[in-house]
Amino acid sequence: MKKSMTISATIILAICFLIIENAHANYFDKSLSTGKVRVYYSTTCPSTCEAILLGVGTSMLSSSYGNLANALTNYGYIVVILDHNPGNMVKTDATKFKNLALDVRTNLVTWLSSTNCRAIAHWIMGGHSAGGQAAQNAVSNNPGLANAVFSIDPYDCSEAGIVNIPALYWGFDLTSCFVNKNKAAKSAYYGSSGRRAFQRVASVYTWGPCGYSPKFFHCSFCDGHCPACTNCMTTPSYFFTDVAKSVNKFMNAAFYGTWSKANLTISATTPVTLFVDTDQP
């Protein structure tokens, strides 16, 4: 009987953990003529906030990045997931990204009237995959649109314009989901002419439901991975924690402290190598 109760308690705790882990607290959705957004916020966000706007990847939705957004809001950031081409799988359009980003810039503080946030200190723009490509082109073509860039394995930045504001990219040391590693985050890093940083995740393979596959890959950033691209395993929570920790270091170094490799380095469980400024990936 005692053993049965212990097993039952373990199952209950596991279920509760899964519910908490997948809960997307403190968010709201907005539909605009320029696209759809989901806004994540913390109840402890400061009166002057930092806003991170991330464009979605191919075939993804504004609801597809809750785990990443929640990890970032733990630092008090406002996170806005942009679907700048809703109903269409293609998300590479820089003009559509720009138009939706401008609408968010106009309305975000008003939308947040029930929170502590009364002003935005810095606008950080980027995205995942195709959204990252769109953001790179939008920011390079429209000076003043953003104060910094944060993108997660942008799809193809080999022909993107130059970004001359602080920039942070996360990418992978392998090609996956039809994304060439040399044209993605690595190319975006080389296309940044100012203060720049690149966190490259090592190629690690492991056995899982899909067989022997990459533990970390292009779609690890998404909730449940991407359509037709998965390793059939859940991305470990520490991955999102490490990404958010890296973004927080980046923000502090870029705007509130001293820019240096030491100040951008994180203690990470995810196997990453950091490249900064003149470092060559």
N, C-alpha and C positions, 0 to 999 in steps of 0.2 A: 504493500500500500504506500509506504513511504517513497519507494522508488518511483511508483506511478505518479505521485504528487510532484516529485522532483522533475520528471520528464514533462509533465503538464506545465509546470511553472516555466521551464526552459522554452517550451513552444510559445507560451504567452509572451515571454520577454522578447523572443525572436520576432514575433508578429508586431509587437509594439515598436521594436527597433526599425523594422521595415516601414511602418507607417510614418514614423518620425523622419526617417531617411528620405522618404519620397514626398514628404509634405512640402508644399510650396506656399508658405505663409507670407502675408504682407505683399500682395501684388494686385494689380488691376489691369484690365485690358481697355484699349482705346482703338476705335476704328476711325480713320481719317480718309480724306479723298486721296491722299498720297500713299496710304498703306495702313498696316495694322501694327500695333505695338503692345507689348506686355511690360509693365513697369514694376520692378521689384524695389522694395525699400525696407529699411530697418526702423523700428519704433524709436531707436536711439540715434537716428541720423542727426548731425549737427545743424545749426541754423544756416550755415553756409556749406553747401554740399558739393561733392564731386560727382559728376554724372558720367557714366560709362555707357555709350551707345554701341551696340553690337548688331551688325547685320547677319541674318540667317544664311545658312548654306543651301545648296541645291536641294529642292524638294522639302526643305525644312519649314517649320512654322515658328511663330513668336512664342509658342508654348514648349519649344523643344530644348530649352537650355536652362531649366529650373535648377539643376544641381550646381551648375557653374554660377548662376546668378545668386543663389543662396549663399554660396561660399564668399562671394564678393561683398554681399550686403552685411556679412558678419563684421566687416571693417567699416561699416557706416556708409558705403557707397550707394548711390542710386544707380540701378542697372536697368537699362531700357533695351529690350530685344526688339529689333526692327525687322518686320517683313515688308520690304519695300516693293515687292511684286507679288501680292497675295493672289492665290489661285493659279499661279504659273510656277513651274518648277525652276525656271531660269532666274537667278538672283545676281547676275554680274553687272547690272545696269548702274553705272556710277551716277547718272543724272537722277534716277529714281531714288537712289540712296540719299543723295544730297537733298532732294526735295522733302523727303520724309524727315531727315535729320533737322532741317530748318523748321519744319512744323513742330517737332519735339522741342527744339530750342525756344520757340515762341510760347509753348503751352505748358511746359513741364512744371514750373513753379506753381502755376495755378492748379494743376492736377494734384499737386502735393500739399494743398492748403490745409489738409487735416493732419499733417505731420509737422515736425519742427523745422523743416527745410524752407527757408525764405529767399535763398539766392543760390546760384550755381557759381562756384569758384573757377572750375575748369571743366571743359568739355573734352572727353576722351572718346575717340571714335575708331571703330574697327569692325571686325566681324570674323565669322568662321567660314572657311572655304570660299565659295563664290561671293558671300557677303564681305569677306575680307578683301577680295580683289576689288569689289565695287567701292569699298571704303578707301582703299589705297589710291585709286584713281580719283575719287571724289575729293579727297583731302589734298592731293597733289595739284588738282586742277582748280581748286577754290581756296586760296589763302584766307585764313581767318575762320574757316568752317570749324576747325578743331584746334585745341591747345596741345594735344598729344594723340598718339595712335597706339592702340593695343589690339592686335589681331591674333587669331588662333588658326594656324596653318591656312593662310589665304590661298585660294585655288591656283591662280597663275599671275604672278606679278612681274614676269620677265619683260613685259612691255609697258609697265606702269610708269607714271611720272615720278619725279623725285619728291620725297617727303622731307621737309627741312625743319620739322618739329620733333620733340622727343618721341621715340618709338620703341615699343616692346613687342616682340613676336615670339610665339610658342610654335614649335614645329617638331618634326620627327626625322630620325636618321634612317628612314625607309620610305619607299614609295608605296602608297596604298590608296584604295578607293579612286583609282584613276588620277590621282594627284601626284605629280612628279616632285620629289622632294627638292630638287634643284631649282624649280620654278615657283615654289611655294614660299614658306617663311624665310628660307635662306635668301631667295631673290629679293623679297621685300626688305630684308635687313640690308642687303647691298644697295638697295634703292633709297635708303635713308641717309641723308647727308649730314644730319646733326648728331645729337646724342642718341645712340641706338643700342639696343640689347636684344639678344636672341637666345632663348632657352631651347636647346635641342634635346629631345627625349631620345634616349638610347634605344636601339633595336633589341627587344627582348621577346623571345618566343616561349610559349608554354602550351601544355596540353589542355584542351577544354572541349566543350560540346561540339565545336566546329573542327576538332582535330588540333594539329600543331599550328598555332596561329600567333600573330603579334599580340602581346599583352597590352601595348599602347599603340594606337594608330590614329589615322586622320579623324575618325568619328568618335574617338573617346570623349570628346568634349560634349557630345549630345546626350540627352536622356534617352537611353535605349538605342543609341547609335543611329546610323542613317539608313534610309530605305535601300535595300539590296547591298548593304555594306556593313557587316558586323563580324565580330569574332565569337558571338554567342555567349559572351561573358559580361557581367556587370562591371563597369569601370569602378575601380576601388575608390572609396570616398577620399582617401588621402591625395589622389590625383587632383581633385578639385581644390582641396585645401592648399596644395603646393602652388597651383596656378594663382589662386587668390593671394597667397603670401607673396608671390613674385610681383604681382600687380601692385600690392601695397608698398613694397620696397621701391618699385619703379616710381610710383607717385611721390613718395617722400624724397627720393633722390632728385627727381626732375623739378619739383616745385618748392620743397621745404627744407632741403638739406644740401649735401654736397654730392655731385654726380661722380661716382667712382665704381669700379668693379666690386670693390669690397662692400660698398653700400647697396649693391644690387644682388649680392650673393645670398641665397637662402639655404637653410638646412632642410633638405627635401628627402622624402621617402622615394619619390619618383626619381629614376635614374636620369639626371639632366646634366648637360654641360652648358655653361654660360659663356657667351661671346659678347664683348662690349667694344663699341667704337672701332678701333683698328684691328681687333681680333679677326682672324680669317677662319670661318667655319670649314 
